[in-house]
Amino acid sequence: MEVAEGVHALRLIGVNAFLIVGDELTLIDAGHRGSGVMLRRQLGALGHDVRDIGRIVCTHGHPDHIGGVQEIARASGAQVLMHPADMERLRIRFREVISGRPAPGAIIAYLTQAPADVTAAEDGDELPVLDGLRVLHTPGHTPGSICLYSRTRRLLIVGDLLQRMRGEVTLPNHFFTDDMGLARRSIARLAELDIETILFSHYPVLREGGRDALRSLAS
């Protein structure tokens, strides 16, 4: 389904991924392990092949977003991008997990296989799609969560930094979020941007009023 001009929502295992069509294809998130079959079928319906994917951008390091990266990157030869803070988090050792009170985020990180051959996606980097798609480091849900912002399209891809419950934009899931205070500060930063459309990883697109929704949440 095309959710914005040149942007298609693809249903992979456990997540809505986004396919950005340009000179080459950019895939935002990769679903759980085993998502390659679903991806190939949906790409075919759009007249594309997995080998057309030039880059895979991971919004954060949870398994429903990066589990399928290895198989898709291997099939496509695509570059994989992720924020370094989440790559570091995925190297967590067992003794760190059990020290103190075990946190869900630490346990998830320990059980998640990190993708190989990853390129750092740093705050302020700009991808050559959608007239410039800027990487915004928005920690809180995970240490290396990122959002992707197109100023000219007034479009924001938020990963799991935000939810949409009963039509309202809300804070991320409390149980799976590492640092809610930090997530709130990240959301406040986003509220300063000119945003109309918000794309979520697990909820329907918000097609209008994105900035107002963020400002209301950040207030």
Legacy VTK file of the C-alpha trace (Angstrom):
# vtk DataFile Version 3.0
C-alpha trace
ASCII
DATASET POLYDATA
POINTS 219 float
0.000 0.000 0.000
1.359 3.420 -0.945
1.189 5.560 2.214
2.918 8.603 0.726
4.274 9.435 -2.701
7.019 6.912 -3.397
6.619 5.203 -0.009
4.949 1.802 0.361
4.027 0.022 3.593
5.023 -3.652 3.519
3.714 -6.131 6.053
6.590 -8.280 7.295
6.632 -10.642 10.272
5.821 -8.541 13.314
6.212 -5.088 11.783
5.210 -2.613 9.111
8.310 -1.991 7.013
8.506 0.872 4.536
9.846 0.692 1.006
11.068 3.960 -0.503
11.278 3.926 -4.283
14.064 5.906 -5.911
17.032 5.191 -8.158
17.405 2.174 -5.891
15.074 0.824 -3.226
15.476 1.722 0.435
13.894 -0.607 3.004
13.125 0.755 6.454
13.224 -2.167 8.941
13.227 -5.861 8.090
10.779 -7.737 10.309
11.491 -10.903 12.268
13.723 -13.627 10.906
11.983 -15.346 8.001
10.474 -12.150 6.553
12.284 -12.575 3.235
9.512 -14.636 1.634
6.848 -12.036 2.464
9.124 -9.265 1.231
9.797 -10.951 -2.127
6.088 -11.458 -2.742
5.236 -7.813 -2.060
8.187 -6.534 -4.062
7.056 -8.637 -7.009
3.575 -7.123 -6.835
5.207 -3.702 -7.139
7.349 -4.792 -10.096
10.597 -5.034 -8.129
13.049 -7.713 -7.048
14.913 -8.082 -3.769
18.129 -7.321 -5.665
16.786 -3.801 -6.295
17.207 -2.959 -2.584
20.292 -0.815 -2.106
20.047 -0.066 1.603
18.247 -1.333 4.699
17.803 1.189 7.506
17.051 -0.166 10.991
15.100 2.205 13.223
16.313 0.266 16.279
17.702 -3.075 17.397
14.620 -5.046 18.472
14.149 -8.433 16.756
10.921 -7.484 14.968
12.912 -4.756 13.198
16.277 -6.426 12.550
15.592 -10.174 12.624
15.200 -10.329 8.842
18.175 -8.112 8.043
20.742 -10.842 7.477
18.715 -12.846 4.964
17.514 -9.749 3.082
20.976 -8.171 2.959
22.489 -11.450 1.808
19.932 -11.782 -1.002
20.141 -8.163 -2.110
23.689 -7.083 -1.335
22.177 -4.044 0.380
24.041 -1.782 2.781
22.701 -2.062 6.354
22.488 1.071 8.499
21.896 1.301 12.260
22.795 3.739 15.003
26.016 2.749 16.825
24.354 2.916 20.260
22.096 -0.014 19.388
24.944 -1.958 17.823
26.806 -1.546 21.108
23.709 -2.563 23.079
23.452 -5.804 21.098
26.913 -6.752 22.371
25.607 -6.898 25.951
27.020 -9.745 28.056
25.052 -12.085 30.260
26.538 -10.750 33.485
25.330 -7.273 32.514
21.832 -8.619 31.972
21.596 -10.226 35.410
23.332 -7.478 37.364
20.765 -5.625 39.443
17.133 -5.941 38.443
16.903 -7.458 34.930
15.282 -5.025 32.483
13.248 -6.160 29.453
15.423 -4.123 27.096
18.620 -5.765 28.289
17.123 -9.240 28.023
15.853 -8.552 24.489
19.263 -7.231 23.452
21.028 -10.312 24.824
18.688 -12.635 22.913
18.886 -10.695 19.623
21.490 -11.494 16.991
23.239 -8.362 15.768
23.461 -7.968 11.996
26.894 -8.131 10.408
28.629 -5.501 8.272
26.633 -2.550 9.582
27.253 1.059 8.575
26.699 3.698 11.264
23.591 5.855 10.846
24.436 8.994 12.811
22.296 11.942 13.845
22.155 14.428 10.983
23.096 11.974 8.221
20.985 12.413 5.111
19.896 9.622 2.798
19.481 10.483 -0.915
15.758 9.659 -1.051
12.553 11.701 -0.613
14.458 14.905 -1.424
16.754 14.174 1.521
15.772 11.856 4.364
17.504 12.959 7.557
18.507 10.595 10.359
17.445 11.842 13.795
18.878 10.081 16.845
15.875 9.775 19.160
16.958 7.588 22.109
14.608 6.332 24.777
12.813 3.314 23.386
16.321 1.937 22.854
19.659 3.756 23.186
20.066 3.896 19.409
16.520 4.486 18.201
16.333 6.724 15.155
13.569 8.500 13.271
13.750 9.493 9.609
12.536 12.918 8.497
11.814 14.372 5.067
11.514 18.143 5.417
10.159 18.741 1.920
7.571 15.959 2.253
6.795 16.896 5.912
6.995 13.177 6.646
8.393 11.338 9.678
9.094 7.614 10.126
9.171 6.942 13.877
9.878 3.234 14.393
8.609 2.417 17.893
9.244 5.823 19.481
5.518 6.513 19.180
2.315 4.507 19.223
-1.153 5.322 17.922
-3.855 4.099 20.274
-7.553 4.618 19.467
-6.488 7.157 16.856
-4.344 9.213 19.243
-0.562 9.507 19.032
0.878 8.302 22.351
4.140 7.540 24.126
6.007 4.315 23.319
5.203 1.043 25.021
6.289 1.360 28.670
7.329 -2.259 29.115
9.666 -2.363 26.114
11.054 1.176 26.448
14.445 1.528 28.132
14.162 5.140 29.325
10.786 6.874 29.132
12.174 10.223 30.292
14.688 10.168 27.457
11.950 9.119 25.021
9.881 12.133 26.091
12.827 14.442 25.399
13.264 12.879 21.970
9.570 13.426 21.231
9.887 17.058 22.320
12.687 17.481 19.774
10.478 16.057 17.034
7.666 18.445 17.996
9.820 21.344 16.810
9.822 20.038 13.225
7.339 20.789 10.450
5.543 17.427 10.197
2.265 16.492 8.566
2.485 12.708 8.050
3.736 10.153 10.609
4.495 6.524 9.707
4.447 4.026 12.597
5.891 0.528 12.736
2.789 -1.085 14.247
-0.101 1.318 13.648
-1.947 3.012 10.773
-0.409 6.086 9.178
-1.337 9.532 10.506
-1.812 11.454 7.287
-2.303 14.946 8.681
-1.791 16.932 11.854
1.495 15.305 12.822
3.084 18.426 14.307
0.022 19.236 16.409
-0.083 15.651 17.712
3.589 15.780 18.690
3.259 19.170 20.346
0.290 17.966 22.359
2.237 14.911 23.485
5.348 16.911 24.345
3.526 19.586 26.362
LINES 1 220
219 0 1 2 3 4 5 6 7 8 9 10 11 12 13 14 15 16 17 18 19 20 21 22 23 24 25 26 27 28 29 30 31 32 33 34 35 36 37 38 39 40 41 42 43 44 45 46 47 48 49 50 51 52 53 54 55 56 57 58 59 60 61 62 63 64 65 66 67 68 69 70 71 72 73 74 75 76 77 78 79 80 81 82 83 84 85 86 87 88 89 90 91 92 93 94 95 96 97 98 99 100 101 102 103 104 105 106 107 108 109 110 111 112 113 114 115 116 117 118 119 120 121 122 123 124 125 126 127 128 129 130 131 132 133 134 135 136 137 138 139 140 141 142 143 144 145 146 147 148 149 150 151 152 153 154 155 156 157 158 159 160 161 162 163 164 165 166 167 168 169 170 171 172 173 174 175 176 177 178 179 180 181 182 183 184 185 186 187 188 189 190 191 192 193 194 195 196 197 198 199 200 201 202 203 204 205 206 207 208 209 210 211 212 213 214 215 216 217 218
